Amino acid sequence: MNFTPEDLKRFYWHSRRGMLELDLLLVPFAKHQLQNLSSEQLLGYKLLLEEEDQDLFVWLTKRQAAPTVQLQTTVDLVLSLHAVSHLE
């Protein structure tokens, strides 16, 4: 699946969830990393954004694992890149 620049803008916009804890993780990730992701990773991020905020919060705070491998892989990617960006 090919994603257009408009898709990336839409993903950025949908990263703004209105829940501060999610915004602090997802907005910087979208702003700095979306253009570097593979099509497979972008698909995973698209699917992640379709989930409910309560579920995202539980997964991104590592209180529960995401229900699918693809979602968990995307959660892990967001968290790993967030950790690296805070080290720089």
Contacts in CASP RR format, 6 or more apart in sequence:
PFRMAT RR
TARGET T0000
AUTHOR 0000-0000-0000
METHOD contacts of the structure
MODEL  1
MNFTPEDLKRFYWHSRRGMLELDLLLVPFAKHQLQNLSSEQLLGYKLLLE
EEDQDLFVWLTKRQAAPTVQLQTTVDLVLSLHAVSHLE
1 39 0 8 1.000
1 42 0 8 1.000
1 43 0 8 1.000
2 39 0 8 1.000
3 39 0 8 1.000
3 42 0 8 1.000
7 42 0 8 1.000
7 46 0 8 1.000
8 34 0 8 1.000
8 35 0 8 1.000
8 42 0 8 1.000
11 30 0 8 1.000
11 34 0 8 1.000
11 42 0 8 1.000
11 45 0 8 1.000
11 46 0 8 1.000
11 49 0 8 1.000
12 27 0 8 1.000
12 30 0 8 1.000
12 31 0 8 1.000
12 34 0 8 1.000
14 49 0 8 1.000
15 23 0 8 1.000
15 26 0 8 1.000
15 27 0 8 1.000
15 29 0 8 1.000
15 30 0 8 1.000
15 49 0 8 1.000
16 23 0 8 1.000
16 26 0 8 1.000
16 27 0 8 1.000
17 23 0 8 1.000
17 26 0 8 1.000
17 53 0 8 1.000
17 56 0 8 1.000
18 53 0 8 1.000
19 53 0 8 1.000
19 57 0 8 1.000
21 57 0 8 1.000
21 60 0 8 1.000
21 61 0 8 1.000
22 53 0 8 1.000
22 56 0 8 1.000
22 57 0 8 1.000
22 60 0 8 1.000
25 60 0 8 1.000
25 78 0 8 1.000
25 79 0 8 1.000
25 82 0 8 1.000
26 56 0 8 1.000
26 78 0 8 1.000
28 82 0 8 1.000
28 85 0 8 1.000
29 78 0 8 1.000
29 81 0 8 1.000
29 82 0 8 1.000
30 45 0 8 1.000
32 81 0 8 1.000
32 85 0 8 1.000
33 81 0 8 1.000
34 42 0 8 1.000
34 45 0 8 1.000
37 45 0 8 1.000
41 74 0 8 1.000
41 77 0 8 1.000
43 70 0 8 1.000
44 70 0 8 1.000
44 71 0 8 1.000
44 73 0 8 1.000
44 74 0 8 1.000
45 74 0 8 1.000
45 77 0 8 1.000
45 78 0 8 1.000
47 70 0 8 1.000
47 71 0 8 1.000
47 74 0 8 1.000
48 56 0 8 1.000
48 71 0 8 1.000
48 74 0 8 1.000
48 75 0 8 1.000
48 78 0 8 1.000
51 71 0 8 1.000
55 66 0 8 1.000
58 64 0 8 1.000
59 65 0 8 1.000
59 66 0 8 1.000
59 71 0 8 1.000
59 72 0 8 1.000
59 75 0 8 1.000
60 75 0 8 1.000
60 78 0 8 1.000
60 79 0 8 1.000
62 79 0 8 1.000
65 72 0 8 1.000
66 72 0 8 1.000
66 74 0 8 1.000
66 75 0 8 1.000
END
